[in-house]
Amino acid sequence: MVIFFYIIIVSFFIAVTYFLYINDFNNKTIHIIFPTIGAILLSVYLGVKEIWIDAPPAVVQKTNVFIAYDATNGVILPIGRNLNNEPIDYTYKFRGIKNLSIYQKYTALKDLPEWNLLKSNDICQSNKIIGNLLEYSILDWLSEPYTLIGYTDTGTVTLLGGAGGSSGLIPKDLIHYTINAKKEDWNPLLKAKSITLHVPKGTKVIRDKYEQFGMKFSIHTNNTVVKFEAVHCAFSSLPKYPYLQDIELMNKFGINNKNEHIKLLGITINLEASFKKPLRFSDQSTLEQKWATNLFKLFNEDYSWELFRDYMISA
């Protein structure tokens, strides 16, 4: 349909130009194209209105993330069993929550001296490494196949030996983008172990530096900007933690509520996706809009403290 209208416009322009030319652009012929000028101006207005004025606002989501750590031993605490004392299935949800506690076991990361900041009485120092951990965790999560632009989930297949594997299709038009921290980088985890994302050509990842607690980075494709930012952090010792008034419930999560050195952080992550207005009708932009919507849904399923708490209670 668009091509049909384009052919009509081009044909009309050629016909009018030829008509004016053979009449030596005489002033008496100008009135013929006056209605066309009005139609063009109306079309310009409607185009500006559709592309810029009526463009949808940025998509925003807030997700609360929960982190507990032992300030005596400097260890991020895992939550591995539900209230029925059964192992939690992290196959399709809460993967981000699980990963927050496993990075200290990685060979490249386990001996980082910065983990000792978790033992500090200075909240600013301990929160700083938490911000580094959170940034690393989300970037690592973004490297997973199911978070990729254009990823098609066709289900799970059983591999030889009984192992499970995803049969999803990873798009071939994505390129490798390695986030390899330089020596002066502020995130020690990225210094020790880089992360590689699969993104469209021309993509940039921009990270902001924080001297104390904080996390903010954005992914810029040619069509879309997706931002992740820690906008609020609530710190407490276990007995005062606002999300859990039932301390026995926390104890069932596998965290010893008698240990006064257990520290808890409730962190609000703000996600925002905006789309470049002149390009938002293109096939690639449409694909990335679907990607952003699905990405936010997955992030909530993998990191949301409220969803995880409700799951634990109802298990």
Phi, psi and omega in degrees: 000317180297318180297321179300313179294323179297319179296319179298314182297313181297317180297318179295318180298318180294317181296316180295316180299318179295318179300314179294323182294314182289344176257019176056031179052042180295141182301333182290345180265353185296325185298342180293326183263359178302312178300327179295320178299318178298317179296322179296315180297320177296318179296321178298316179298313180297324178294314178299318180296315183290319186278317186253307187294314183266012179297138180295149179290170177298146177274126185235140176217142175245132179231128178270127181247139182247131176228131176239139178216155179268110183286345178284315183259354180066046186234132172287129186271130176277155172240102192250352183224151180272187186289344175267013180062032178254146178300142180277135178274109182262016187297315186238002179203160179061025181291326178293318179298318179296315186293333181303331184260358185257348184294331178293349179264349179294139181303319183284345187243340191293334183259014179297129180295339182295340177298335179294343177296338177293339179273352186289143173283347178276109184301324181299322180288315180293322180291334180296314180290332175296318177297319176298317180297317182295317178299314182297317182298316183289320176297319178295320177298322179290346178274353181287145183304322185288352177260003187282153175292126178083006180295136178245117180271111179255016177105191182241137178247157178263123181271170178301140181089001176088001181284149178266145179214148180279136177257017179297155183262119178272124182303140183275346185270010177268150180248162177280132176232106184267126175264095185245103186297140175279172183300327182272006182295152185271352180254107183294334180292319178290330175298319185279327184212112182285165179233137179246124177260159173248114189222164176294154178302138180092000181284144174233145173248120182250122181247139178263145180266140176232134179284327179243222180287142175164160176200123177205124173211161182219147178252120183248109170265183178289347184238338193220149171234122178243126184245142173236127182213133172278112187255349181204142179222120177252122184249140179199156165281163190306310186297341184256005188294125188289332183287331184239103177277339179266100183293329178298324178298315178299321179298323178289339176290349179105008180251126184289111183283357178271350182272110182288351179269001174285122180248144184235140178233128171252114187243127177266121178258124178262123177250136180218133177236125176234151186236136182296121193300313182295343185253003193289350178264356181289160180299319181293318179295319177300318178297318182287330174296318176295321179299314182297318179299314180291324180298316180295321178297314179296319181299317179297318180293330185267338186237343188296123177293320182297316178296320181293317179298314179298322178297317181295321182291321184273352184295000000 
